[in-house]
Amino acid sequence: MMITVAQALAQSGLVPVDAQVLLAYVVGNTRAWLTAHADESLPPNEAARFFSLARRRRDGEPIAYLTGVREFWGLSLLVTQNVMIPRPETETLVERALARLAPDRASDVLDLGTGSGAIAFALARECPRVQIVATDVSEAALRIADANARRLGLYTVSLIRADWYDGLEQNTFDMIVSNPPYIAAGDRHLGRGDLRFEPMASLTPGGNGLSALSTIVAGAPQWLTPGGWLIVEHGYDQQDDVRALFESAGFVDLESTRDLAGIPRVYAGRIPDAAPRAKVSGETAAGTVETL
């Protein structure tokens, strides 16, 4: 028995937006097309594939893993279960990095733990003269990032297998950015929602969740040029701990930024140079910037 687009959506057992995204993916068209063709019959193979995906979604599997793509900073990125799903709050980190990069000036940027390459490719799209080294310890993740580089045509990003700083060849960078694993091992969120399906090594370093951040912040000074910036994403309750890490490593012009939900999400600091800079505070689209 044939089934129409509207019937398939209604019988999926999903919230409308999830059902529409999955059916649009199956038929190779847009959600707007579904609306305009609600009475059109689906081929049996497409209907069967859609209901199979709908069942997996009802079981909690993320939409991004079911479709194999995720949008980030206006870029369509390939994702698999070998990489963490890029999230809107990480765009806050991109915004803060772009505020410190001149799009028409050559700079060297290091992206630690790149995963799908979301941060690196967002920066590369906005700053064509910036050379970016993006690292990950996972070869599977680097294969996904390489596929995204080719998919997006962004070739100013060099992909290197490295365990944080161990494995780097370049000497210094003008900026280091990172969205490392930072969830504490016992955090209840790890057993909920999309996180259940994502690579655990990309979510938590174990313990209290600070070990990766500690390694990145402590090691950054020897990899940054004078005046260079370190910008990291951190957990909702880690602002004070991350500030202490930055202070201990000798960073100045410390800056905390809240994401669109109002949660402290990104921390930044600068390696001192010969020219002291005035401390300021202000607002960004992501929320309040607190310069400390």
Secondary structure, DSSP 8 states (H G I E B T S, - for coil): --EEHHHHHHTS-S-HHHHHHHHHHHHTS-HHHHHHTTT-EE-HHHHHHHHHHHHHHHTT--HHHHHSEEEETTEEEE--TTS----TTHHHHHHHHHHT--TTS-EEEEEES-TTTHHHHHHHHH-TTEEEEEEES-HHHHHHHHHHHHHHT--SEEEEE-BTTBT-----EEEEEE------TT-GGGGSGGGGGS-HHHH--STTS-HHHHHHHHHGGGGEEEEEEEEEE--TT-HHHHHHHHHHTT-EEEEEEE-TTS-EEEEEEE---SS------EEETTEEEEE-
